Amino acid sequence: MRAWRILGLLGASACLVAGALTSTATAAPPAPDSTCTPNPATPLRQFRASWVSSVVNIDWPSRTGLTPEQQKAELLGWFDDAVRQHHNAVILQIRPTADAFWPSKVEPWSQYLTGTQGGDPGYDPLAFAVAEAHKRNLELHGWFNPYRLSMGTNLNALVPTHPARLHPDWVVTYGGKLYYNPGIPAARKLVEDAIMDAVVNYDLDGVHFDDYFYPYPVAGQVFDDAATYAQYGAGFPTVAEWRRNNINLLIQEIQQRIKAVKPWVKFGISPFAVWRNKGTDPLGSDTTAGVQTYDDLAADTRRWVREEWIDYIVPQVYWAGGFAPADYNKIVPWWAEQVRGTDVHLYIGQATYKVGTSTQSPDWSDPAELSDHLAFNTTVPEVKGDIYFSAKDVRADRLGATTLLNNNWYTRPALIPAMPSLDSRPPLPVHALRSTRTAAGVSLQWKATSADSTSYAIYRRDLTAGDWCADTDARNLLTTLRGNSYVDTTAATGHHYLYSVTALDRASNQSLPIPTLG
C-alpha cells in the first residue's frame, strides 16, 4: 500500500508520519460503497451508563455493615460490568438522603454504608470510586438527591449535628419522609454547599440529579409550606409559581457554582419524562400521564433545557412503545424537539427494572422491548445515549433482555459525545507513536503532547482484509483508555494492520489521528 492511501483515510495529520509508512500490501482500495456507510448499531459516539443506586442499598453497597474490602469489591464489580458491556460512564448515587459517601464538611456519613448515620466506613468511598472508574476510563457522575432528608419521619433519628437537627424549621414531613423545604433560601444554600463540597474536592466528571424536587403528590396530604410562602413568596401570585421559581433557582445556582470552579464538570438531570400533557398545555407531549413535573413536582424541566441551565437531560421514559397513556415512541421525539437548537444533550432513561416484572403493559414480557427502544432511537438524531435503571436489574438479565441489548447495540466501544459548549478545542495529537510485534500481540506506545489529554482512542484497520472505511462509526475502534500504552492481543499472525491513536480531553474532543503500521 502506498502512504498516500493511508493519508487519505486518516487525514492531514498522517503527514507527520508519512515517511514511516512503507508498502505492506498491494490491493487497491475499492470504490466507496455501502460497506462504509456508518452502522447505527455501532455509533462512534454514544453515552452509555447505568444508575448505581445507594438509597436503601438498592445496588451498592448491597447491604449495610460490609467491610471496606467487601464494599470495594462490590463497586469494582459494577464498574467491571460497565466495561464488559462497553458502557463509558457510571451514575453513582453519593448523596441519597442529605448524607454523604465521602467525608463531607457539610453533612454526615450515609447510613447506607455502615448502618449508622455518621458512621465512618473506614475509607473514602468517593475517592475510591473516582480512581477506579477513571482507571477503567469510565466517566463518574456523582448522583445527588437535593431535598430528601430521610426515608422515615423521625427527625431525632438523624445525628445530633445534622443540619436538619440544628434547623428543624427547614424540615417538612410529607408522605412518610422528611424533606428540606425548597422555599427556604438557607436550606437551598446548604444543599448547594453539600454538592459543591464533592465537586471541589473530587475529580467528578458530572453532577447528576434524578426526578425528585418537590415530592411526588400523595393523596390526601399537603406539603406544608404555607408559612414559608407567606414569608418568601412576595411577587408570586400562586404557590405553584413560587415553588417552580425555588427549583429554578436551585438549578441555576448550582450550575453557576459548578462552572465557576470546574467548567468541564457536566451538570445533568433525569426527570420524570412528562413535563405536561398536551391536554393541559398545547406545548406538552401527547400523553395522559397522571403526573406532570411542571404542575406536580414544581420542576419546569422544559425551561431548564431551553434556557440551557443544564448540560444534559435524561427523561425517564419508563414506558413501552405503544403504551397509550405514555408512549415511548411519542415521548422521545417530544424531548428531541425540546433539545433541538440548544447545547443540551439528550440521553434516555431506560426502565430495565420493568423487564419481566411489570404488569403495566404486556410489552415488558417481551425480551426485545429495550432493544426496540434503541432501534427507535436511531431514527431520532438528537438522542445521544441511554442510562439504565438500575445496575442490579441490568445484571439480572431477566428474559435475556440485557444480553439481547448488548448483542444488538453494544458490540463495540463508543466515545463519550463531545460537548463543544464546554470546550470545543481538541487536544494536540500524540507523538512518538511506535508499534512492536511481540509474543502477546502488537504493542503500541506513545507520548502525550498536551497536558489536556485525558484519555486515548485506539483504532485498527486490517489491511490484509482490505479494510478502507473511515472512522465514521466504531467498527475500527478497539478501545479507549488512560495511559500511554496498549497491547492488541487480538492481532492475528500474518495480518498487516494500520493502527491510529487519538487523544481526547475532558470534553471528549478528539485530536487528529496519528497512524502506525503493525
C-alpha positions as CSV (number, residue, x, y, z in Angstrom):
1,M,0.0,0.0,0.0
2,R,1.2,3.5,-0.7
3,A,1.5,6.0,2.1
4,W,-0.8,8.5,0.3
5,R,-3.7,6.0,0.6
6,I,-3.3,5.9,4.3
7,L,-3.1,9.7,4.4
8,G,-6.4,9.8,2.6
9,L,-8.0,7.6,5.2
10,L,-6.7,9.4,8.3
11,G,-6.5,13.0,7.2
12,A,-3.8,15.6,7.1
13,S,-2.2,14.7,10.5
14,A,-0.9,11.5,9.0
15,C,1.6,13.6,7.1
16,L,3.5,13.7,10.4
17,V,4.5,10.1,9.9
18,A,4.1,9.6,6.2
19,G,7.8,8.8,5.9
20,A,7.4,5.9,8.3
21,L,4.7,4.2,6.2
22,T,6.0,1.7,3.6
23,S,4.3,-0.6,1.2
24,T,2.9,-3.6,3.1
25,A,0.0,-4.6,0.9
26,T,-0.7,-4.3,-2.8
27,A,-4.5,-4.4,-3.1
28,A,-6.0,-1.1,-4.3
29,P,-8.9,0.3,-2.2
30,P,-12.3,-0.5,-3.6
31,A,-14.6,2.3,-4.8
32,P,-16.8,3.7,-2.0
33,D,-19.8,1.6,-1.4
34,S,-22.4,0.8,1.2
35,T,-19.9,-1.3,3.3
36,C,-18.5,2.0,4.6
37,T,-21.9,3.5,5.5
38,P,-21.9,4.2,9.2
39,N,-23.7,1.5,11.1
40,P,-26.3,2.8,13.5
41,A,-25.7,-0.2,15.7
42,T,-22.1,0.8,16.3
43,P,-22.0,4.6,16.6
44,L,-18.7,6.2,17.2
45,R,-20.1,8.4,20.0
46,Q,-22.8,7.4,22.4
47,F,-23.4,7.9,26.1
48,R,-23.9,4.6,27.9
49,A,-24.4,4.1,31.6
50,S,-26.3,2.5,34.4
51,W,-27.5,4.1,37.6
52,V,-25.8,2.6,40.7
53,S,-28.3,3.4,43.5
54,S,-27.3,3.5,47.2
55,V,-30.6,4.6,48.8
56,V,-31.9,1.7,50.9
57,N,-29.0,-0.3,49.5
58,I,-30.7,-0.9,46.1
59,D,-27.4,-1.6,44.3
60,W,-24.4,-0.6,46.3
61,P,-23.4,-1.4,49.0
62,S,-25.8,-4.4,48.7
63,R,-26.3,-4.2,52.5
64,T,-25.0,-2.2,55.4
65,G,-22.1,-3.3,57.5
66,L,-19.9,-4.7,54.8
67,T,-16.2,-4.3,55.4
68,P,-14.3,-1.7,53.4
69,E,-12.8,-4.5,51.2
70,Q,-16.3,-6.0,50.6
71,Q,-17.7,-2.7,49.6
72,K,-14.8,-2.0,47.3
73,A,-15.1,-5.4,45.7
74,E,-18.8,-4.8,45.1
75,L,-18.2,-1.5,43.5
76,L,-15.5,-2.8,41.2
77,G,-18.0,-5.5,40.1
78,W,-20.4,-2.7,38.9
79,F,-17.5,-0.9,37.1
80,D,-16.4,-4.1,35.5
81,D,-19.9,-4.8,34.4
82,A,-19.9,-1.4,32.7
83,V,-16.6,-2.2,30.9
84,R,-17.8,-5.6,29.7
85,Q,-21.0,-4.0,28.3
86,H,-19.0,-1.3,26.5
87,H,-20.5,1.4,28.7
88,N,-18.4,4.5,29.1
89,A,-19.9,6.1,32.3
90,V,-21.4,5.3,35.7
91,I,-24.0,7.3,37.5
92,L,-23.2,6.7,41.2
93,Q,-25.5,7.9,44.0
94,I,-23.4,9.6,46.6
95,R,-25.9,11.8,48.5
96,P,-29.1,9.8,48.8
97,T,-30.7,11.4,51.9
98,A,-28.9,14.6,52.9
99,D,-25.8,12.5,53.8
100,A,-22.5,11.7,52.1
101,F,-20.5,8.9,50.6
102,W,-17.3,11.0,51.3
103,P,-16.0,12.8,54.4
104,S,-18.2,15.8,53.8
105,K,-17.6,19.1,55.6
106,V,-21.4,19.7,55.4
107,E,-23.3,16.5,56.1
108,P,-22.8,13.2,58.0
109,W,-21.6,9.9,56.6
110,S,-24.5,8.0,55.0
111,Q,-26.2,5.3,57.0
112,Y,-26.2,3.1,53.9
113,L,-22.5,2.5,54.3
114,T,-22.3,1.2,57.9
115,G,-25.9,1.0,59.0
116,T,-25.5,4.0,61.3
117,Q,-25.7,7.6,60.1
118,G,-22.4,9.3,60.8
119,G,-20.5,6.0,61.0
120,D,-17.1,6.2,59.4
121,P,-16.8,3.4,56.8
122,G,-13.0,3.2,57.3
123,Y,-12.1,4.6,53.8
124,D,-13.2,7.3,51.4
125,P,-15.7,5.6,49.1
126,L,-15.9,8.5,46.7
127,A,-12.2,8.8,46.3
128,F,-12.0,5.1,45.6
129,A,-14.9,5.3,43.1
130,V,-13.3,8.1,41.2
131,A,-9.9,6.5,41.0
132,E,-11.3,3.1,39.9
133,A,-13.7,4.5,37.4
134,H,-11.0,6.5,35.7
135,K,-8.6,3.6,35.8
136,R,-11.2,1.9,33.5
137,N,-11.8,5.1,31.5
138,L,-15.3,5.4,32.8
139,E,-16.8,8.8,33.5
140,L,-18.1,9.1,37.0
141,H,-21.1,11.2,37.5
142,G,-22.0,11.9,41.2
143,W,-25.7,11.5,41.7
144,F,-27.2,13.8,44.4
145,N,-30.8,13.9,45.7
146,P,-31.3,17.6,46.6
147,Y,-34.0,17.8,49.2
148,R,-34.8,14.3,50.6
149,L,-33.7,14.1,54.2
150,S,-34.8,10.8,55.4
151,M,-36.8,7.7,54.3
152,G,-38.6,7.9,57.6
153,T,-40.3,10.7,59.6
154,N,-38.2,10.7,62.9
155,L,-36.1,13.8,62.8
156,N,-34.4,12.7,66.1
157,A,-33.1,9.6,64.3
158,L,-30.6,11.9,62.5
159,V,-27.3,12.5,64.1
160,P,-27.4,15.4,66.6
161,T,-25.1,17.5,64.5
162,H,-27.1,17.1,61.3
163,P,-28.0,20.4,59.8
164,A,-31.7,19.4,59.8
165,R,-31.5,18.8,63.6
166,L,-29.9,22.2,64.0
167,H,-32.6,23.8,61.8
168,P,-35.8,21.9,62.4
169,D,-37.8,24.8,60.9
170,W,-36.3,23.9,57.5
171,V,-37.9,20.4,57.6
172,V,-41.2,19.3,56.2
173,T,-42.8,15.9,56.8
174,Y,-44.7,14.5,53.8
175,G,-45.6,11.1,52.5
176,G,-43.8,9.2,55.3
177,K,-40.5,11.0,54.6
178,L,-38.6,14.1,55.7
179,Y,-37.6,16.9,53.2
180,Y,-35.8,20.1,53.3
181,N,-38.2,22.9,52.4
182,P,-37.1,24.2,49.0
183,G,-38.7,27.6,49.7
184,I,-36.1,28.5,52.4
185,P,-33.1,30.2,50.9
186,A,-30.8,29.0,53.6
187,A,-31.8,25.4,53.1
188,R,-31.2,25.7,49.3
189,K,-27.8,27.1,50.0
190,L,-27.0,24.2,52.3
191,V,-28.0,21.7,49.6
192,E,-25.7,23.5,47.1
193,D,-22.8,23.7,49.6
194,A,-23.1,19.9,50.2
195,I,-22.9,19.2,46.5
196,M,-20.1,21.7,45.9
197,D,-18.0,20.0,48.7
198,A,-17.9,16.9,46.5
199,V,-17.3,18.9,43.3
200,V,-14.4,20.9,44.7
201,N,-12.6,18.0,46.4
202,Y,-13.1,15.2,43.9
203,D,-12.4,14.7,40.2
204,L,-16.1,14.1,39.3
205,D,-17.0,14.2,35.6
206,G,-20.6,15.2,36.3
207,V,-23.2,16.3,38.8
208,H,-26.4,14.4,38.4
209,F,-29.9,15.0,39.8
210,D,-32.8,12.5,39.5
211,D,-36.5,13.2,39.4
212,Y,-37.1,14.3,43.0
213,F,-37.6,18.0,43.6
214,Y,-40.8,18.8,45.4
215,P,-42.1,15.3,46.3
216,Y,-44.5,13.3,44.2
217,P,-48.1,14.0,45.3
218,V,-49.5,11.8,48.0
219,A,-53.3,11.6,48.1
220,G,-54.9,13.4,51.0
221,Q,-51.6,15.1,52.1
222,V,-50.5,18.6,51.9
223,F,-46.8,19.7,51.7
224,D,-46.9,22.3,54.5
225,D,-45.1,25.3,53.2
226,A,-47.8,28.0,53.6
227,A,-45.9,29.9,56.2
228,T,-42.8,29.8,54.0
229,Y,-44.7,31.1,51.1
230,A,-46.1,33.9,53.2
231,Q,-42.5,34.8,54.2
232,Y,-40.7,34.5,50.9
233,G,-43.4,34.4,48.2
234,A,-43.8,38.1,47.5
235,G,-44.2,38.7,43.8
236,F,-45.6,35.3,43.1
237,P,-49.4,35.2,42.7
238,T,-49.6,31.4,43.4
239,V,-47.8,28.9,45.5
240,A,-47.2,26.8,42.3
241,E,-45.3,29.6,40.6
242,W,-43.3,30.3,43.7
243,R,-42.4,26.7,44.1
244,R,-41.2,26.5,40.5
245,N,-39.1,29.5,41.0
246,N,-37.5,27.9,44.1
247,I,-36.4,24.9,42.0
248,N,-35.4,27.1,39.1
249,L,-33.1,29.0,41.5
250,L,-31.5,25.7,42.7
251,I,-30.8,24.6,39.1
252,Q,-29.4,28.0,38.0
253,E,-27.3,28.5,41.1
254,I,-25.8,25.0,41.2
255,Q,-25.0,25.2,37.5
256,Q,-23.2,28.6,38.1
257,R,-21.3,27.4,41.1
258,I,-20.1,24.2,39.3
259,K,-18.9,26.1,36.2
260,A,-17.2,28.8,38.4
261,V,-14.8,26.2,39.8
262,K,-14.7,23.4,37.3
263,P,-16.1,24.4,33.9
264,W,-15.6,20.9,32.5
265,V,-17.9,19.2,35.0
266,K,-21.2,18.3,33.3
267,F,-24.5,19.1,35.0
268,G,-27.3,16.7,34.1
269,I,-30.8,15.9,35.3
270,S,-33.0,12.9,34.9
271,P,-36.6,13.9,35.4
272,F,-39.9,12.1,35.2
273,A,-40.4,12.1,31.4
274,V,-43.7,14.1,31.2
275,W,-43.3,17.9,31.5
276,R,-47.0,18.5,30.8
277,N,-49.7,16.6,28.9
278,K,-50.9,18.1,25.7
279,G,-54.3,18.2,27.2
280,T,-53.0,20.6,29.9
281,D,-50.7,22.6,27.7
282,P,-50.5,22.6,23.9
283,L,-46.7,22.6,24.2
284,G,-46.8,19.4,26.1
285,S,-46.4,15.8,25.0
286,D,-49.1,13.6,23.5
287,T,-49.6,11.8,26.8
288,T,-52.2,11.4,29.5
289,A,-49.8,10.8,32.4
290,G,-51.0,11.0,36.0
291,V,-48.0,13.1,37.0
292,Q,-46.7,16.3,35.2
293,T,-43.4,17.6,36.5
294,Y,-44.3,21.2,35.9
295,D,-47.5,21.0,37.9
296,D,-46.8,18.3,40.5
297,L,-43.1,18.5,41.2
298,A,-42.6,22.2,40.6
299,A,-40.0,21.2,38.0
300,D,-40.1,23.2,34.8
301,T,-37.9,20.7,33.0
302,R,-38.6,22.1,29.6
303,R,-37.4,25.5,30.6
304,W,-34.2,24.1,32.0
305,V,-33.4,22.8,28.6
306,R,-34.5,25.9,26.6
307,E,-32.5,28.2,29.0
308,E,-29.5,25.8,28.8
309,W,-29.2,25.7,32.6
310,I,-28.1,22.1,32.3
311,D,-25.6,20.2,30.0
312,Y,-27.7,17.1,29.5
313,I,-31.2,15.8,30.3
314,V,-32.2,12.2,30.8
315,P,-36.0,11.9,30.8
316,Q,-37.1,8.7,32.5
317,V,-39.1,7.3,29.6
318,Y,-40.1,4.3,31.6
319,W,-42.9,3.1,29.3
320,A,-43.1,0.7,26.4
321,G,-43.6,1.6,22.8
322,G,-47.3,1.8,22.1
323,F,-48.3,2.3,25.8
324,A,-51.3,4.6,25.3
325,P,-51.0,6.9,28.3
326,A,-47.3,7.5,27.8
327,D,-45.9,6.0,24.5
328,Y,-42.1,5.7,24.3
329,N,-42.4,6.4,20.6
330,K,-44.1,9.7,21.2
331,I,-42.3,11.0,24.3
332,V,-38.7,10.6,22.8
333,P,-39.5,12.7,19.7
334,W,-41.1,15.3,22.0
335,W,-37.9,15.6,24.0
336,A,-35.9,15.7,20.8
337,E,-37.9,18.7,19.8
338,Q,-37.1,20.4,23.1
339,V,-33.3,20.0,22.9
340,R,-33.2,20.9,19.2
341,G,-31.3,24.1,18.7
342,T,-29.8,24.0,22.2
343,D,-26.4,22.8,23.5
344,V,-28.2,20.3,25.8
345,H,-27.6,16.6,25.2
346,L,-30.5,14.2,25.2
347,Y,-30.0,10.8,26.8
348,I,-32.9,8.4,27.5
349,G,-33.6,6.8,30.9
350,Q,-34.5,3.2,30.3
351,A,-36.6,1.0,32.7
352,T,-34.6,-2.2,32.9
353,Y,-36.3,-2.8,36.3
354,K,-39.6,-3.4,34.4
355,V,-38.4,-6.2,32.2
356,G,-40.1,-9.4,33.2
357,T,-41.7,-7.8,36.3
358,S,-44.1,-5.0,35.2
359,T,-47.7,-5.7,34.7
360,Q,-48.3,-2.2,33.5
361,S,-48.3,-3.3,29.9
362,P,-47.6,-6.8,28.3
363,D,-44.7,-5.4,26.3
364,W,-42.4,-5.8,29.3
365,S,-42.7,-9.5,28.9
366,D,-41.0,-9.2,25.6
367,P,-37.2,-9.6,25.8
368,A,-36.8,-7.3,22.9
369,E,-38.6,-4.3,24.4
370,L,-35.5,-2.4,25.4
371,S,-33.7,-3.3,22.2
372,D,-36.6,-2.0,20.3
373,H,-36.2,1.3,22.2
374,L,-32.7,1.7,20.9
375,A,-33.8,0.8,17.4
376,F,-36.3,3.6,17.6
377,N,-33.7,6.0,19.0
378,T,-31.7,5.6,15.8
379,T,-34.5,7.4,14.0
380,V,-34.2,10.4,16.3
381,P,-30.8,12.1,15.7
382,E,-31.0,14.2,18.9
383,V,-30.8,11.0,21.1
384,K,-27.1,10.7,22.1
385,G,-27.3,7.8,24.5
386,D,-29.1,5.8,27.3
387,I,-28.9,5.2,31.0
388,Y,-30.4,2.1,32.6
389,F,-32.1,1.8,36.0
390,S,-30.7,0.2,37.8
391,A,-27.4,-1.7,37.8
392,K,-28.8,-4.8,39.6
393,D,-31.6,-5.1,37.0
394,V,-29.1,-4.8,34.2
395,R,-27.0,-7.6,35.8
396,A,-30.1,-9.7,36.4
397,D,-30.6,-10.0,32.7
398,R,-34.3,-11.1,33.1
399,L,-35.7,-12.7,29.9
400,G,-32.2,-12.3,28.4
401,A,-33.1,-8.7,27.7
402,T,-29.7,-7.3,28.7
403,T,-27.8,-9.9,26.6
404,L,-30.0,-9.1,23.6
405,L,-29.4,-5.4,24.1
406,N,-25.7,-5.9,24.3
407,N,-25.5,-8.2,21.3
408,N,-27.6,-5.8,19.2
409,W,-26.3,-2.4,20.2
410,Y,-23.1,-2.6,22.4
411,T,-20.8,-4.8,20.4
412,R,-18.2,-2.1,20.0
413,P,-16.9,0.6,22.4
414,A,-18.0,4.2,21.9
415,L,-16.6,7.6,22.7
416,I,-18.5,9.9,25.0
417,P,-20.4,12.5,22.9
418,A,-18.4,15.8,22.7
419,M,-19.8,18.9,24.3
420,P,-18.5,21.9,22.3
421,S,-20.4,24.2,24.7
422,L,-18.0,23.3,27.4
423,D,-14.9,23.2,25.2
424,S,-14.5,22.9,21.5
425,R,-10.7,22.9,21.1
426,P,-9.3,19.4,20.6
427,P,-6.0,18.4,22.3
428,L,-2.8,18.1,20.3
429,P,-2.1,14.7,18.6
430,V,0.1,12.2,20.4
431,H,3.7,11.9,19.4
432,A,6.5,9.3,19.3
433,L,3.9,6.6,18.5
434,R,5.6,3.2,17.8
435,S,4.4,-0.3,17.4
436,T,6.2,-3.6,18.1
437,R,5.2,-7.2,17.4
438,T,5.5,-9.3,20.5
439,A,4.5,-12.8,21.5
440,A,1.5,-11.2,23.2
441,G,0.4,-9.2,20.2
442,V,1.1,-5.7,18.8
443,S,2.4,-3.4,21.4
444,L,1.7,0.3,21.0
445,Q,3.4,3.1,22.9
446,W,3.1,6.9,22.6
447,K,3.6,10.2,24.4
448,A,1.2,12.9,25.2
449,T,1.8,16.3,23.5
450,S,-0.6,18.5,25.5
451,A,-1.5,18.5,29.2
452,D,-5.2,18.5,28.5
453,S,-5.1,14.9,27.0
454,T,-7.2,12.8,29.4
455,S,-7.6,9.6,27.5
456,Y,-6.9,7.9,24.2
457,A,-8.7,6.0,21.5
458,I,-7.1,3.2,19.6
459,Y,-8.3,2.3,16.1
460,R,-7.2,-0.6,13.9
461,R,-7.7,-1.5,10.2
462,D,-6.9,-4.9,8.9
463,L,-5.0,-4.1,5.7
464,T,-4.7,-7.7,4.7
465,A,-8.6,-7.9,4.6
466,G,-8.7,-4.6,2.6
467,D,-10.4,-2.5,5.4
468,W,-10.6,1.0,3.9
469,C,-13.5,2.5,5.8
470,A,-13.0,5.9,7.6
471,D,-13.8,6.2,11.3
472,T,-17.3,7.4,11.0
473,D,-18.6,4.7,13.3
474,A,-16.9,2.4,15.8
475,R,-16.2,-0.6,13.6
476,N,-12.4,0.1,13.8
477,L,-12.4,1.4,17.5
478,L,-10.5,-1.2,19.6
479,T,-10.7,0.6,22.9
480,T,-10.4,3.8,24.9
481,L,-8.0,4.0,27.8
482,R,-6.0,6.2,30.1
483,G,-2.3,5.7,29.9
484,N,0.3,5.7,27.2
485,S,0.5,2.1,26.0
486,Y,-1.7,-0.7,24.8
487,V,-1.2,-4.3,23.6
488,D,-3.5,-5.6,20.9
489,T,-3.8,-9.2,21.9
490,T,-6.3,-9.9,19.2
491,A,-3.9,-9.2,16.3
492,A,-3.7,-12.2,14.0
493,T,-0.4,-13.6,12.9
494,G,0.3,-12.9,9.3
495,H,-2.1,-9.9,9.1
496,H,-0.9,-6.4,8.5
497,Y,-2.7,-3.6,10.4
498,L,-2.9,0.1,10.4
499,Y,-3.3,1.5,13.9
500,S,-4.1,5.1,14.7
501,V,-4.2,6.7,18.1
502,T,-6.1,9.9,19.0
503,A,-6.0,11.9,22.2
504,L,-9.3,13.0,24.0
505,D,-9.8,15.8,26.6
506,R,-12.3,16.2,29.4
507,A,-15.0,17.3,27.0
508,S,-14.3,14.3,24.7
509,N,-12.8,16.5,21.9
510,Q,-10.7,14.2,19.8
511,S,-7.3,15.1,18.3
512,L,-6.2,14.4,14.8
513,P,-5.1,10.7,14.5
514,I,-1.5,9.5,14.3
515,P,-1.0,6.2,12.4
516,T,1.5,3.4,12.6
517,L,1.8,0.0,11.0
518,G,1.7,-3.1,13.0
